[in-house]
Amino acid sequence: MSQDEYRDMFPGHTEFRLPEPPPVRRVNGRRPIPESPETAPAVAVADGLDVWDQRVARGLAFLRRRLAGSYEVDEFGFDPELAEALFHPMLKILYRDWFRTEVLGIENVPLDGGGLVVGNHSGTIALDALMLTVALRDKHPRQRHLRLLGADLVFRMPVMSELARAAGATVACNPDAERLMNSSQLVGVFPEGFKGIGKKFSERYKLQRFGRGGFVSAALRTGTPIVPVAIVGAEEIYPILADLKPLARLLGVPYFPVTPTFPLLGPLGLVPLPSKWLIQFCPPIPTAHLREYADDPLVVYNLADQVRETIQATLHELLEKRPDPFGP
């Protein structure tokens, strides 16, 4: 339309202006997309496709590295890339959505250097140890890995052994623990062992004996701090009503639990109940000034007892904060 045609059509108007085009933008430098309500869904779809493109690209790169063997594994078999890409994301679903875990006192965990994290053990299956590793990756400022010390039984099982080592675990013995702590690693130990995870529901949150305090000797020899940690919530996931000892001996396992859902519901009985979890890290106990007493039974026993009492007292405090085991 010319200026003359415009003035004939709209008398009194002397200036002819075409409407300005709507603003445009580029999505990742690809093509202009108008900013209008009609095109907003297209923009969202394009953004979503870009996110999935990135995820697929990362997944393919991960597979290429695994197939080519271009990844690092330490002397204990720990595979950080596999733990970060596979184990932690799966466990975090339980940690965050199923158990609704709250973490307290994370500032008590050293920012760097070696350390020994000592916790109470329960739950029929050692999910408390796994949730503790996720808590440190999720809440610690440095997202530290926790190197768990596991029972011999775990490392005698063909598939479980490889998975445990790839996730960062190793056999619960002082030489391995000392090597890890001397390498500035955080080491996790549960002195109650099978006595803790296999105890009946009627004994919940009552700590079992800590053994001979071998974990204390390892901390003393390396001069690393001991961080007691109390875990509330694991006792309710598989409440043990009875232990079929004859069947346990036949299978070669420490106990054979009978819970409200297992073995009655078969495989469904392995789904943990959605209890509310609280994890509290207590102030660290220094050991550097006691290194010369690493072989003194009295010092070792007293320090182990101090750790045990700290955890037991903290458990009572956490239970008061969590009156409903299955609350929000």
PyMOL commands that set and color helices and strands:
alter all, ss='L'
color gray80, all
select helices_A, chain A and resi 3-9+40-68+80-98+106-108+127-139+152-156+158-167+174-182+194-197+201-203+214-222+234-236+245-251+266-270+288-293+297-321
alter helices_A, ss='H'
color red, helices_A
select strands_A, chain A and resi 24-26+32-34+102-104+115-119+146-150+170-171+186-189+226-232+242-243+257-258+278-281
alter strands_A, ss='S'
color yellow, strands_A
deselect
rebuild
show_as cartoon
